Amino acid sequence: MAASRLRVAVSPLRRDVAPRDLARTLPTVDAAVAELRPEEPLHCLRPQAIEAAARSFTEAFAGRTLYAVKCNPDPRVLSALWRGGVRAFDCASPAEISVVRQVLPEAGIAYMHPVKARSAIRLAAAEGVRDFALDSVDELEKILDETGSAEDLGLVVRLALPKGKAGLDLSGKFGVAPDEAPALLRRARGHARRLGISFHVGSQCDDPARWRQAMALAASVVAAAGVKLDVLDVGGGFPSAYPGADLPVLAAFMAEIDGAHADLVERLGDLAPGELWAEPGRALVAQGVSVVVQVQARRGDALYVNDGIYGSLSDAGALGWRYPVRLIRASTADVKPFTLFGPTCCSLDRMKGGFPLPADVGEGDWIEIGQLGAYGASLRTAFNGFDRGQLVEVSDAPLLATPGYAAA
Ligand SMILES: *Cc1c(COP(=O)(O)O)cnc(C)c1O
């Protein structure tokens, strides 16, 4: 009785936070706003832009592309990636594995989280997953226990990298130290049909040389281990366009990877990996979603809008990331920078920006915020009851293009 009352009390905040899919396709964001006049955040999905970016990446990369599902697990996003040539998915939880299996039964899946619950390993194995990441002997033992030491295991050792200068550094949490990696590789070799090394240079990494440095480190580790490597996984971290970013073209990243791969083959000879993998997330999907917000109040240079850091804009909060913005009506006013406040009562719910908008923007106006397809919708919460949102498909061009990727 008490338990059911509690459930009733919390249920309005625990419903699925995914935006309500209107199953509508409209030609442009402007047309969608004109028709729907949305008072809730309107998610505008651009499947063609996702498909095009996926095609650009899979054609440029000389190996197998695994999309990092956490970045945006929406079934339509997964399908668009598949149409763009992505045939494998990097999952980090049983829920991610299950959505990929449902949407794309033919897809390859690798479980790339280096620290897994035992029950999660069992569930993955039951779903036919055989490739698992690890960064410790303890994790190796867990994988062997829970898969019954399957004969066809792929074991991918995640290597820790020195701290880099990516937009979002990922060096502190996972990975075996380079001096401990050879022993772990030798141990894993005895149990692996496929033995791999992976790393992550950090998200939104704009320096192609980071991949070359990481691949050289991987080569040293393999040489020290003296074991044959089957897979070298160069991870994710490929950048997407944001205001102010001056990015090298996609081909510049691939040139470093290809060059480093050639060096590695020369250095390692028979031990060199036959296969390259990559795990892009952000670069494939960021441009695939814009969110249209409505202004509820203006106070000076601050706009109070209906989405914020507990919704699709979390990285605009503490991380201070800026996103491209566009006022959805004609204005001849001068452009000036604005700060945004989100809808919750929390004072952290502030996006400093600055977001350049015409000086006459005000209550009732709609603003398109671009580049929210990566880590935008997937990080939404129901905090304070602000979990409403709608989703439509559009086919106009994204607000920003990432150099070297086809736009659609
Ligand atoms: C998050 C993640 C990725 C994707 O990173 P992006 O910066 O979005 O490209 C790839 N691999 C692993 C293991 C991850 O955790």
Ligand as a Chemical Component Dictionary entry (heavy atoms), coordinates in Angstrom:
data_LIG
# 
_chem_comp.id                   LIG 
_chem_comp.type                 NON-POLYMER 
_chem_comp.pdbx_formal_charge   0 
_chem_comp.three_letter_code    LIG 
# 
loop_
_chem_comp_atom.comp_id 
_chem_comp_atom.atom_id 
_chem_comp_atom.alt_atom_id 
_chem_comp_atom.type_symbol 
_chem_comp_atom.charge 
_chem_comp_atom.model_Cartn_x 
_chem_comp_atom.model_Cartn_y 
_chem_comp_atom.model_Cartn_z 
_chem_comp_atom.pdbx_ordinal 
LIG C1 C1 C 0 31.881 7.799  -25.175 1  
LIG C2 C2 C 0 32.785 6.821  -25.816 2  
LIG C3 C3 C 0 33.047 6.895  -27.188 3  
LIG C4 C4 C 0 32.536 8.017  -28.067 4  
LIG O1 O1 O 0 33.214 9.191  -27.818 5  
LIG P1 P1 P 0 32.964 10.500 -28.730 6  
LIG O2 O2 O 0 33.824 11.522 -28.092 7  
LIG O3 O3 O 0 31.513 10.806 -28.676 8  
LIG O4 O4 O 0 33.392 10.159 -30.115 9  
LIG C5 C5 C 0 33.837 5.911  -27.743 10 
LIG N1 N1 N 0 34.328 4.903  -27.007 11 
LIG C6 C6 C 0 34.102 4.800  -25.679 12 
LIG C7 C7 C 0 34.686 3.651  -24.928 13 
LIG C8 C8 C 0 33.321 5.748  -25.043 14 
LIG O5 O5 O 0 33.103 5.658  -23.725 15 
# 
loop_
_chem_comp_bond.comp_id 
_chem_comp_bond.atom_id_1 
_chem_comp_bond.atom_id_2 
_chem_comp_bond.value_order 
_chem_comp_bond.pdbx_ordinal 
LIG C1 C2 SING 1  
LIG C2 C3 SING 2  
LIG C2 C8 DOUB 3  
LIG C3 C4 SING 4  
LIG C3 C5 DOUB 5  
LIG C4 O1 SING 6  
LIG O1 P1 SING 7  
LIG P1 O2 DOUB 8  
LIG P1 O3 SING 9  
LIG P1 O4 SING 10 
LIG C5 N1 SING 11 
LIG N1 C6 DOUB 12 
LIG C6 C7 SING 13 
LIG C6 C8 SING 14 
LIG C8 O5 SING 15 
# 
